[in-house]
Amino acid sequence: MIELTPIQIRSLKLAKDGDVFLHQDGKRWTHLDATETYAKTDRFKERPQKVKFMKTSTLNELTEFGLLKKLNPEAQTEESAHAITMAGKMWLLKNK
């Protein structure tokens, strides 16, 4: 049984929502073309929600546990998108 920190669990849930790609600053991973959920001029006056991300160190830890995988195995870690594995999905189901 793998014990994960709250940050790792949050990152795993982020990957469950969709594939994660390297952000422009080189240290953060997020969904492709991720933007704020609500515009500041939203007619319902909703607050903008910040873009969720995970750091490279967390991504590497989850990959070592086998909960995330590279979508392109031949590319370097920094160049390839990552997705959740079936083991990651099962961990979330058991430990939600």
Backbone bond lengths (Angstrom), bond angles and torsions (degrees), N, CA, C in turn:
res aa  C-N    CA-C-N  psi(-1)  N-CA   C-N-CA  omega(-1)  CA-C   N-CA-C  phi
1 M - - - 1.460 - - 1.532 109.05 -
2 I 1.298 116.11 129.56 1.460 122.05 -178.83 1.521 109.28 -93.76
3 E 1.324 116.46 130.55 1.462 121.80 175.48 1.532 108.14 -98.55
4 L 1.319 117.16 125.35 1.458 121.86 -179.81 1.523 110.23 -113.51
5 T 1.332 115.10 150.19 1.457 120.93 175.24 1.523 108.60 -79.29
6 P 1.346 117.88 163.29 1.473 119.44 177.59 1.533 113.34 -57.87
7 I 1.310 117.58 -33.83 1.474 120.64 178.60 1.523 109.92 -67.18
8 Q 1.322 116.96 -41.47 1.460 120.48 178.81 1.526 111.21 -66.33
9 I 1.332 116.95 -37.44 1.470 120.48 178.35 1.520 109.99 -65.49
10 R 1.335 116.96 -43.91 1.460 121.56 178.15 1.527 110.48 -60.83
11 S 1.329 116.83 -40.60 1.464 121.46 179.62 1.521 111.00 -67.71
12 L 1.323 116.91 -37.98 1.459 120.56 178.21 1.524 110.91 -65.58
13 K 1.321 116.61 -38.77 1.470 120.57 176.84 1.527 110.81 -66.55
14 L 1.340 117.15 -35.04 1.461 120.84 176.25 1.522 110.21 -62.62
15 A 1.326 116.76 -43.42 1.467 120.77 179.51 1.525 110.97 -68.22
16 K 1.336 116.87 -29.68 1.467 120.15 178.18 1.532 110.84 -65.62
17 D 1.338 116.67 -32.52 1.464 121.32 -179.70 1.522 112.67 -72.40
18 G 1.320 118.24 -18.51 1.463 121.68 179.58 1.509 110.86 164.45
19 D 1.320 116.07 166.84 1.456 121.32 -179.78 1.527 110.53 -61.98
20 V 1.342 115.91 145.73 1.461 120.61 179.58 1.524 109.86 -108.74
21 F 1.318 115.07 140.84 1.458 123.22 -178.23 1.522 109.16 -124.03
22 L 1.325 116.39 156.84 1.459 121.52 178.69 1.516 109.97 -69.77
23 H 1.327 116.36 131.12 1.467 122.76 178.34 1.517 108.39 -79.08
24 Q 1.326 117.38 167.68 1.462 121.19 -175.19 1.519 114.06 -62.77
25 D 1.347 118.32 -29.99 1.462 118.80 -176.30 1.526 112.75 -76.01
26 G 1.327 118.26 -11.64 1.453 121.55 173.87 1.514 115.76 86.44
27 K 1.319 119.30 -0.45 1.458 121.17 -179.56 1.522 112.41 -120.31
28 R 1.304 117.24 -12.28 1.463 121.46 -175.60 1.518 110.65 -117.70
29 W 1.329 115.16 146.29 1.459 122.55 177.23 1.512 108.09 -119.46
30 T 1.327 116.76 133.04 1.456 121.40 179.82 1.528 109.33 -150.18
31 H 1.301 116.75 179.86 1.466 121.17 178.98 1.531 109.41 -68.87
32 L 1.300 116.51 154.74 1.461 122.08 -179.92 1.519 110.14 -63.54
33 D 1.316 117.57 130.01 1.465 124.53 179.56 1.527 112.21 56.46
34 A 1.318 117.46 38.00 1.465 121.19 179.02 1.521 109.87 -70.29
35 T 1.324 115.60 133.13 1.453 122.04 177.82 1.516 108.48 -134.49
36 E 1.313 116.20 175.51 1.455 119.48 177.18 1.522 109.34 -61.58
37 T 1.319 116.22 143.09 1.455 120.80 -176.33 1.524 111.99 -67.50
38 Y 1.319 117.61 -43.28 1.465 121.30 -179.44 1.527 109.56 -119.63
39 A 1.307 116.11 137.46 1.454 120.71 175.33 1.524 109.06 -73.75
40 K 1.311 117.06 155.06 1.463 120.20 -179.68 1.524 111.75 -67.01
41 T 1.311 117.56 -20.63 1.461 121.21 -179.97 1.528 111.20 -99.38
42 D 1.325 116.80 25.38 1.452 121.10 -179.82 1.530 109.74 -61.41
43 R 1.302 117.96 138.77 1.463 120.49 -174.36 1.520 112.82 -69.94
44 F 1.330 117.62 -19.80 1.459 120.64 177.17 1.523 112.12 -92.14
45 K 1.324 116.50 3.90 1.466 123.21 178.31 1.531 112.00 58.70
46 E 1.318 116.16 38.51 1.460 120.45 175.79 1.526 108.87 -76.72
47 R 1.295 115.94 147.77 1.460 120.07 175.48 1.520 109.01 -76.92
48 P 1.308 116.40 143.59 1.466 117.94 176.77 1.528 110.19 -67.30
49 Q 1.315 116.28 137.58 1.455 120.76 176.01 1.512 108.50 -96.18
50 K 1.318 115.74 132.39 1.456 120.41 -177.66 1.525 110.62 -68.27
51 V 1.312 114.81 157.07 1.456 121.82 178.07 1.529 108.36 -72.05
52 K 1.317 116.83 130.68 1.462 121.16 177.40 1.518 108.75 -83.06
53 F 1.334 115.80 143.73 1.456 120.32 -178.78 1.525 110.02 -149.22
54 M 1.326 115.38 167.81 1.464 121.65 171.56 1.515 108.17 -130.89
55 K 1.306 116.26 152.88 1.464 121.00 -179.42 1.526 109.71 -85.76
56 T 1.324 114.97 160.99 1.460 121.35 -177.93 1.526 111.38 -61.18
57 S 1.330 117.58 -38.04 1.467 119.99 -179.40 1.523 111.09 -62.96
58 T 1.332 117.51 -41.43 1.466 121.41 178.09 1.521 110.30 -65.37
59 L 1.322 117.00 -41.06 1.466 121.47 178.39 1.521 110.21 -60.60
60 N 1.333 117.08 -43.35 1.459 120.55 -179.97 1.530 111.35 -64.89
61 E 1.339 117.54 -39.95 1.462 120.85 178.54 1.531 110.97 -62.96
62 L 1.332 117.00 -44.99 1.461 120.36 -179.28 1.531 111.29 -67.31
63 T 1.326 116.93 -32.45 1.463 120.93 177.20 1.529 110.19 -68.40
64 E 1.340 116.94 -39.43 1.465 120.49 178.06 1.526 111.58 -64.51
65 F 1.324 117.14 -35.39 1.465 121.28 177.76 1.532 111.53 -73.39
66 G 1.331 118.00 -12.76 1.460 121.56 -178.87 1.523 112.82 84.58
67 L 1.338 117.54 16.97 1.461 120.95 -178.99 1.529 111.99 -92.10
68 L 1.326 117.10 -20.05 1.465 122.89 174.75 1.521 108.55 -126.18
69 K 1.326 115.98 156.07 1.468 120.31 178.41 1.521 109.21 -141.11
70 K 1.335 115.21 155.31 1.464 121.13 174.37 1.521 108.39 -77.36
71 L 1.319 116.48 139.75 1.466 119.36 177.74 1.520 111.70 -77.94
72 N 1.330 116.56 -27.06 1.457 121.19 177.49 1.527 107.40 -119.14
73 P 1.337 118.51 96.03 1.467 120.72 -173.92 1.525 114.09 -63.20
74 E 1.326 117.79 -21.66 1.463 120.41 -177.75 1.519 112.78 -83.53
75 A 1.326 117.61 -19.12 1.469 121.20 -178.52 1.521 110.11 -83.31
76 Q 1.337 114.74 161.72 1.460 119.42 175.56 1.518 109.18 -70.80
77 T 1.336 116.05 161.75 1.458 121.14 -177.29 1.516 111.43 -58.62
78 E 1.320 118.32 -39.16 1.455 121.67 -176.55 1.529 112.88 -71.82
79 E 1.318 117.73 -20.77 1.458 120.93 -174.92 1.525 113.14 -97.69
80 S 1.307 117.62 -19.75 1.459 121.15 -173.00 1.520 111.83 -98.50
81 A 1.320 115.34 145.17 1.470 120.59 172.83 1.530 107.91 -74.82
82 H 1.327 115.89 157.18 1.458 121.21 179.91 1.520 109.69 -122.44
83 A 1.322 115.37 149.14 1.469 121.27 179.32 1.522 108.66 -134.97
84 I 1.309 115.80 161.77 1.463 121.33 178.63 1.523 108.92 -77.47
85 T 1.321 116.37 144.09 1.463 120.95 177.30 1.526 109.55 -92.72
86 M 1.312 116.08 172.69 1.457 119.72 177.17 1.528 110.26 -63.99
87 A 1.332 117.03 -34.22 1.470 120.55 177.37 1.527 110.32 -63.09
88 G 1.329 116.89 -37.97 1.461 120.45 177.11 1.518 112.11 -65.86
89 K 1.329 116.29 -41.00 1.466 120.18 178.06 1.523 111.00 -64.50
90 M 1.322 116.58 -40.94 1.456 120.94 179.74 1.531 110.50 -67.09
91 W 1.332 117.64 -37.80 1.468 120.38 177.79 1.521 110.11 -61.89
92 L 1.334 116.52 -43.43 1.459 119.68 179.15 1.536 111.73 -64.06
93 L 1.338 116.96 -38.92 1.460 120.03 178.91 1.538 111.74 -63.88
94 K 1.326 116.33 -40.54 1.460 120.33 -177.41 1.524 112.78 -76.16
95 N 1.325 117.52 -30.92 1.455 121.09 -169.35 1.516 115.04 -116.46
96 K 1.301 118.89 15.89 1.461 120.57 -179.34 1.441 110.19 -59.94
